Structures are given as C-alpha cells and as structure tokens.
Amino acid sequence: MTRFSDLNIKISIKNFEGDKIRIERIFNRQITVHDFKIEDSKVSSYKEKGITKFLTLQISIKGEKYILFTASMGLIEEIQKVPKDKFPFETIIVNDNKIYEFT
C-alpha cells in the first residue's frame, strides 16, 4: 500500500510569523517586506464601501517579524508590481493624505 509521504504532496498555504502589528505603528519606519498574500475581504463594512480585497504582509523591523493586515488599495496595487525575485526588500510606508504608499 502507498504511504502518503511517498506521494510527495506539499502544503501550498503560506504561514506568516510574528505578532500582528497595526499599520499606524510602522508609518515612516524602515521595514523589510518578506512576502505577501492578497485575499478576498470578509469584512462586510469594507465590502459595502467597495473594498473587496485585503493584503497580508510578512514584515520585519530590526530583525523582529510581524504580520500586517491592510485593505489599502494603494499598497495592494504597488505590491503586485514587485517581481517575486526582488523579495525581500526594504521600504518605508507613508501615509500621504490617507493614501498609504511604499517609498
């Protein structure tokens, strides 16, 4: 009989490490972005405003890993344009008149 381990099936789910951090705590601070995923939003109040996606970032600050959640359309648009071979990268997230951007 075949053993499951012989099937060479690997999990494709990304597990990010670290404590959740609020975006307000990292504005204008140097961070390293290691990875990201974009998923459908489950928050009904966001959906009512037309916000259908949210971004999860695996970041680190001075070597300490954190997980950041945001529905910022600006950050979602920008992160999708970063080639996978450019991760990790250093950046600063700024709040420019309620529009969040990588710099």
N, C-alpha and C positions, 0 to 999 in steps of 0.2 A: 504494500500500500504506500502511496506517495505521502510524504510528510510535507506539511505546509512550508517549512523552511526550505525545502527543495524547489519550491515554486518561484523563489526569488522575487516576491512581491514586496514593494516598499511603500510606505505611507507617504502621500504627497501633501499632507496637511502641514502648514508652517506653524510652528510653535515659537512664539517670541518670548524672550526672557526679561525679567525685571519687574519692578513696580510700575503701576500706571502713574503717569505724570500729566498734569494739566498744562496745556499749551502756554498759558499765561506765565508759567514758571520758567519757560525757556526762551521767551522773546529776547532777542538781542544778545543771545549767548551762543558761543561756539559749540556745535554739536556734531556728532558723526552719525550719519544715516547708514545703517547696515542693510536694511531690507524693508519691504513694504507689501501690503496687500490692500486691494480695494474690493469692498463688498457692498451688497445692497443694504441700505439703511432699514432698520427695523423700528425706528422712532417715528411714530405717527405724526407728531407735531412737525417734524422735519419734512415728512412726505407731503403734508398739507402746504408747505412753503415751496414745494417743487424740488427739494433736496432728496435725491434718491440713492446717493452713494455715500460711503464713509471710508476714510483712509486710516489704516493702522500702520504706524511706523515703528520699526525697531531702531532705537537710537541709543547713543551713549554720550555721557558727559563726563569728562575726565576719567574714562575707563569704566564708569558705572552704567550698567544697562537699564533702560527704561522702555516702556511701551506708551506710545502716544496715539490717541484716537482723535480724529477731527473730521468734520464734514466740509472743510474748506475747499471750495471748488477750485480756487487758485492753486493750492498745494496739490490737489488731485491732478489737475491739468499738467502742472510742471513735472511732477514725479514720473508720470507716464512717458515723458520725453527723455528721461535719463536712460542711456543704454545700460543693460544689465552688467556689462563688463566694467562699468565705471563705479560700481558699488564695492566697498563703502566709499562715501565721500563726505567731506566736511562742508558745513554750511552754517548760516545763521538764519533763523526765521524771524521776519519782521512783520509788524502789524502796521500796514500803511492804510490808514483810514478804513479800518475794519476789513481790509483785504490782506490775507496772510500770504507771504511770499518767501521763497528761498532766495538768499543772496550769496 
